[in-house]
Amino acid sequence: CGSRSRICVARVAFGAAVVRRMRGLLLSCALISFAHGLLPPWWILNGVKPQGPPEDMGSYTIVTFSQEQQERFAIDAHGEVKDKEKFQKALTTLKESKTPKSPRYGLKEPEYPHFQI
């Protein structure tokens, strides 16, 4: 840069600031888009298999939920939540039923011979 070293330093500093700002904006956009639809549906995240009949949409088919699942989770046939409180309670119950009760994560405790002295 020669005699214009101050200008070069200012340009480099400005460029670095722009890069930092753009990186922050990109990260924010990525987090927002991640939170708004890039996650799998709730039933996949929670291990629930839709048990209703497949619905033909013309060029593709979609899964649906059985009447029993709709009542249990307070959802419609496509898995959209209708009653959030009942839905959260059903998910909590489901997760508790999958949580191992044993500190050994569901493994049987080893059996030791009983000795009498």
C-alpha positions in Angstrom: 0.0 0.0 0.0 3.0 2.3 0.4 2.2 5.9 1.5 -1.5 5.0 1.8 -1.0 2.5 4.6 -3.6 4.2 6.8 -6.2 3.7 4.0 -5.1 0.1 3.6 -5.4 -0.6 7.3 -8.9 1.1 7.4 -10.0 -1.0 4.4 -8.8 -4.2 6.0 -10.5 -3.3 9.3 -13.7 -2.4 7.5 -13.6 -5.7 5.5 -13.0 -7.7 8.7 -16.0 -5.9 10.4 -18.2 -6.7 7.4 -17.2 -10.3 7.4 -17.9 -10.6 11.2 -21.3 -9.0 10.7 -22.2 -11.2 7.7 -21.1 -14.3 9.7 -23.4 -13.3 12.5 -26.3 -12.6 10.2 -25.8 -16.0 8.4 -25.7 -17.8 11.7 -28.9 -16.0 12.9 -30.6 -17.0 9.6 -29.5 -20.6 9.9 -30.7 -20.8 13.5 -34.1 -19.3 12.6 -34.6 -21.6 9.6 -33.5 -24.5 11.7 -36.1 -23.7 14.3 -38.8 -23.2 11.7 -39.1 -26.4 9.8 -35.8 -28.1 9.2 -36.2 -30.4 12.2 -38.0 -33.7 11.5 -41.6 -33.9 12.6 -42.4 -34.5 16.3 -43.4 -38.1 15.7 -40.0 -39.0 14.3 -38.2 -37.2 17.1 -40.3 -39.2 19.6 -40.4 -42.6 18.0 -44.1 -42.6 17.2 -45.1 -44.5 14.1 -48.3 -43.1 12.3 -50.7 -46.0 12.2 -53.4 -44.6 10.0 -54.0 -45.4 6.3 -51.7 -43.7 3.8 -53.4 -40.7 2.1 -53.0 -40.4 -1.7 -52.1 -36.8 -2.7 -51.9 -37.5 -6.4 -48.2 -37.7 -7.2 -47.2 -38.9 -3.6 -48.7 -40.4 -0.5 -48.5 -39.1 3.1 -48.7 -40.9 6.4 -51.7 -40.4 8.7 -52.5 -41.1 12.3 -55.1 -43.6 13.5 -58.1 -42.4 15.4 -56.6 -43.8 18.7 -53.4 -41.8 18.1 -55.4 -38.7 17.3 -57.2 -38.9 20.6 -54.1 -39.8 22.6 -51.9 -37.0 21.3 -54.7 -34.4 20.6 -53.7 -34.2 16.9 -55.5 -34.4 13.6 -55.0 -37.1 11.0 -51.8 -35.4 9.6 -50.2 -34.9 13.0 -51.0 -31.2 13.5 -51.4 -30.5 17.3 -55.0 -29.4 18.2 -54.6 -29.2 22.0 -51.1 -28.3 23.0 -51.5 -29.0 26.7 -52.9 -32.5 26.1 -50.3 -33.1 23.5 -47.4 -32.2 25.8 -48.9 -34.4 28.6 -49.1 -37.4 26.1 -45.5 -36.8 25.0 -44.3 -36.7 28.6 -46.1 -39.9 29.4 -44.6 -41.5 26.3 -41.0 -40.4 27.2 -41.5 -41.6 30.8 -42.6 -45.0 29.5 -39.4 -45.2 27.4 -37.1 -44.1 30.3 -35.2 -47.0 31.8 -36.2 -47.7 35.4 -32.9 -49.4 36.3 -29.8 -47.5 37.0 -28.2 -50.0 34.6 -30.4 -48.8 31.7 -32.8 -51.7 31.6 -30.2 -54.5 32.0 -30.9 -57.2 34.4 -28.9 -56.9 37.6 -26.3 -59.7 37.9 -27.4 -62.6 40.1 -25.0 -63.5 42.8 -25.1 -66.8 44.7 -26.5 -66.4 48.2 -24.2 -67.6 50.9 -25.3 -68.3 54.4 -22.7 -68.2 57.1 
